[in-house]
Amino acid sequence: MEDPQLALRFAIAIGLGMLLGLERERAKGEEEGLGVRTFALIALAGAIAGYLDDALGLTGFALILFAAVVTIIVSLYWVTALRGDTGVTTETSALLCFMLGVLCARGQTQLAAWMAVAMALLLALREWLHRLARKIEPADVEATLKFGIVTLIILPLVPDHNYGPEPLNVLNPYKIWLMVVLISGLNFASYVLVKTVGAEHGIGIAGLLGGLVSSTAVTLGFSQRSRQPGEDASALALGILLAWTVMFFRVVIMTWLINPPLGLRLAVAMALLCVVSLGACYWLWRRRKQQERGQVEAGHNPFELDQAIKFGLLFGVVTFIAKAAQVYLGDAGLYLAAGVAGLTDVDAITLAMANLAKSGEQSVTVAARAVVIAALANTLVKSGMAASVGSPELRRITLPISGLLFAAGVAAAFLI
């Protein structure tokens, strides 16, 4: 049994080397000297070194083989540097390819495969990553680094203990900051996406991207724009509804990351809202007269510390109020608190319910209904914004759809 398994490990090493070599040869050409065959041989050399060290105990020979590969790679780099190419990406990839061969020989083939795919992806996305780097401002990098320090260094030091008077001892600094990390991470992914794809798009795409950043901002911006002469209210209503739909999906994703059972329960309820919303979007898409354009603003970097601290405070307050409402007023009080919280921010009450249900302090059914109520309250606020700020035509389109969404939400809350 050993020989077939060993042969398979060596074959995997050669295959991973060929994968990386194909990408490098495609990007730089065969004349660079490090292509498919070279990378495959380097991975094979790594596998041989790993086998000599692990199975035969010949550590010295393995080190000599590694030193020989390093010498060859350095020599090739010297030759290419004399021709004006001072990049070290290919050479670094070759050294890592050797390490992948070592991992394969030691039986860590799955880990080696993951690393090889990740390396190939990073190499293939060279142009995209360079474009992204040019769009990221220095302030964004600084804010991200600050947040990384606070998260990776300070978070483990934050006390993981509940504070507050019984039975309202639901304020846990560690969990609060962990929620800040989660929401900031989701917002940062949206921020990078908008920065990457650019600002101007069709109204539909602008609504989708804008919904990732702020569905409220999309509603306000498109509503104001609908009053300008010549604007197509149907197209703008489509962008607004798509932004609302993104919010429904976002709520489910956030909840599932914290509390999978609650996330699955919410997915059923939100599916009804999404069906109504997407059906309205399809109707509006069919009746559009022309391809309008829209702007999407990435907004501020969500890793700014002041924004993170503000959300942490908001999350703590909402969690405390929700628990107090449930203790002293029962489930009806919790629903009322969720509706009030949803008027301004859905994220805080969503994460609060996910944590309370996860800790067993609140039933999954009640927590799911509270989140649906918060989402409906937020949607009604945005509907009122579109009706009051937007044109009469936009009002005639959005108000009936908002009524359908409200009815669907109420039905979903009872079906949970």
HUKA-V613484 format. One record per backbone hydrogen bond with DSSP energy under -0.5 kcal/mol. NH is the residue of the N-H (numbers start at 0). CO is the residue of the C=O. If there is no record, write none. Layout:
nh:NH co:CO
nh:NH co:CO
This chain:
nh:4 co:0
nh:5 co:1
nh:6 co:2
nh:7 co:3
nh:8 co:4
nh:9 co:5
nh:10 co:6
nh:11 co:7
nh:12 co:8
nh:13 co:9
nh:14 co:10
nh:15 co:11
nh:16 co:12
nh:17 co:13
nh:18 co:14
nh:19 co:15
nh:20 co:16
nh:21 co:17
nh:22 co:18
nh:23 co:19
nh:24 co:20
nh:25 co:21
nh:26 co:22
nh:27 co:23
nh:28 co:23
nh:28 co:24
nh:31 co:28
nh:32 co:29
nh:34 co:32
nh:38 co:34
nh:39 co:35
nh:40 co:36
nh:41 co:37
nh:42 co:38
nh:43 co:39
nh:44 co:40
nh:45 co:41
nh:46 co:42
nh:47 co:43
nh:48 co:44
nh:49 co:45
nh:50 co:46
nh:51 co:47
nh:52 co:48
nh:53 co:49
nh:54 co:50
nh:55 co:50
nh:57 co:51
nh:58 co:56
nh:61 co:57
nh:62 co:58
nh:63 co:59
nh:64 co:60
nh:65 co:61
nh:66 co:62
nh:67 co:63
nh:68 co:64
nh:69 co:65
nh:70 co:66
nh:71 co:67
nh:72 co:68
nh:73 co:69
nh:74 co:70
nh:75 co:71
nh:76 co:72
nh:77 co:73
nh:78 co:74
nh:79 co:75
nh:80 co:76
nh:81 co:77
nh:82 co:78
nh:82 co:79
nh:83 co:80
nh:84 co:79
nh:85 co:83
nh:91 co:87
nh:92 co:88
nh:93 co:89
nh:94 co:90
nh:95 co:91
nh:96 co:92
nh:97 co:93
nh:98 co:94
nh:99 co:95
nh:100 co:96
nh:101 co:97
nh:102 co:98
nh:103 co:99
nh:104 co:100
nh:105 co:101
nh:106 co:103
nh:107 co:102
nh:108 co:106
nh:111 co:107
nh:112 co:108
nh:113 co:109
nh:114 co:110
nh:115 co:111
nh:116 co:112
nh:117 co:113
nh:118 co:114
nh:119 co:115
nh:120 co:116
nh:121 co:117
nh:122 co:118
nh:123 co:119
nh:124 co:120
nh:125 co:122
nh:128 co:124
nh:129 co:125
nh:130 co:126
nh:131 co:127
nh:132 co:128
nh:133 co:129
nh:134 co:130
nh:135 co:131
nh:139 co:136
nh:140 co:136
nh:141 co:137
nh:142 co:138
nh:143 co:139
nh:144 co:140
nh:145 co:141
nh:146 co:142
nh:147 co:143
nh:148 co:144
nh:149 co:145
nh:150 co:146
nh:151 co:147
nh:152 co:148
nh:153 co:148
nh:153 co:149
nh:154 co:149
nh:156 co:153
nh:157 co:153
nh:157 co:154
nh:160 co:158
nh:162 co:170
nh:167 co:164
nh:169 co:167
nh:170 co:162
nh:171 co:169
nh:172 co:160
nh:172 co:170
nh:173 co:158
nh:175 co:171
nh:176 co:172
nh:177 co:173
nh:178 co:174
nh:179 co:175
nh:180 co:176
nh:181 co:177
nh:182 co:178
nh:183 co:179
nh:184 co:180
nh:185 co:181
nh:186 co:182
nh:187 co:183
nh:188 co:184
nh:189 co:185
nh:190 co:186
nh:191 co:187
nh:192 co:188
nh:193 co:189
nh:194 co:190
nh:195 co:191
nh:196 co:192
nh:197 co:193
nh:200 co:293
nh:202 co:291
nh:205 co:201
nh:206 co:202
nh:207 co:203
nh:208 co:204
nh:209 co:205
nh:210 co:206
nh:211 co:207
nh:211 co:208
nh:212 co:208
nh:213 co:209
nh:217 co:213
nh:218 co:214
nh:219 co:215
nh:220 co:216
nh:221 co:217
nh:222 co:218
nh:223 co:219
nh:224 co:220
nh:225 co:221
nh:226 co:223
nh:227 co:224
nh:230 co:227
nh:232 co:230
nh:235 co:231
nh:236 co:232
nh:237 co:233
nh:238 co:234
nh:239 co:235
nh:240 co:236
nh:241 co:237
nh:242 co:238
nh:243 co:239
nh:244 co:240
nh:245 co:241
nh:246 co:242
nh:247 co:243
nh:248 co:244
nh:249 co:245
nh:250 co:246
nh:251 co:247
nh:252 co:248
nh:253 co:249
nh:254 co:250
nh:255 co:251
nh:256 co:252
nh:257 co:253
nh:257 co:254
nh:258 co:254
nh:262 co:258
nh:263 co:259
nh:264 co:260
nh:265 co:261
nh:266 co:262
nh:267 co:263
nh:268 co:264
nh:269 co:265
nh:270 co:266
nh:271 co:267
nh:271 co:268
nh:272 co:268
nh:273 co:269
nh:274 co:270
nh:275 co:271
nh:276 co:272
nh:277 co:273
nh:278 co:274
nh:279 co:275
nh:280 co:276
nh:281 co:277
nh:282 co:278
nh:283 co:279
nh:284 co:280
nh:285 co:281
nh:286 co:282
nh:287 co:283
nh:287 co:284
nh:291 co:289
nh:293 co:200
nh:295 co:198
nh:303 co:300
nh:307 co:303
nh:308 co:304
nh:309 co:305
nh:310 co:306
nh:311 co:307
nh:312 co:308
nh:313 co:309
nh:314 co:310
nh:315 co:311
nh:316 co:312
nh:317 co:313
nh:318 co:314
nh:319 co:315
nh:320 co:316
nh:321 co:317
nh:322 co:318
nh:323 co:319
nh:324 co:320
nh:325 co:321
nh:326 co:322
nh:327 co:323
nh:328 co:324
nh:329 co:325
nh:332 co:328
nh:333 co:329
nh:334 co:330
nh:335 co:331
nh:336 co:332
nh:337 co:333
nh:338 co:334
nh:339 co:335
nh:340 co:336
nh:341 co:337
nh:342 co:338
nh:342 co:339
nh:343 co:340
nh:344 co:340
nh:348 co:344
nh:349 co:345
nh:350 co:346
nh:351 co:347
nh:352 co:348
nh:353 co:349
nh:354 co:350
nh:355 co:351
nh:356 co:352
nh:357 co:353
nh:358 co:354
nh:359 co:356
nh:360 co:355
nh:361 co:355
nh:366 co:362
nh:367 co:363
nh:368 co:364
nh:369 co:365
nh:370 co:366
nh:371 co:367
nh:372 co:368
nh:373 co:369
nh:374 co:370
nh:375 co:371
nh:376 co:372
nh:377 co:373
nh:378 co:374
nh:379 co:375
nh:380 co:376
nh:381 co:377
nh:382 co:378
nh:383 co:379
nh:384 co:380
nh:385 co:381
nh:386 co:382
nh:387 co:383
nh:388 co:384
nh:389 co:385
nh:394 co:390
nh:395 co:391
nh:396 co:392
nh:397 co:393
nh:398 co:394
nh:400 co:396
nh:401 co:397
nh:402 co:398
nh:403 co:399
nh:404 co:400
nh:405 co:401
nh:406 co:402
nh:407 co:403
nh:408 co:404
nh:409 co:405
nh:410 co:406
nh:411 co:407
nh:412 co:408
nh:413 co:409
nh:414 co:410
nh:415 co:411
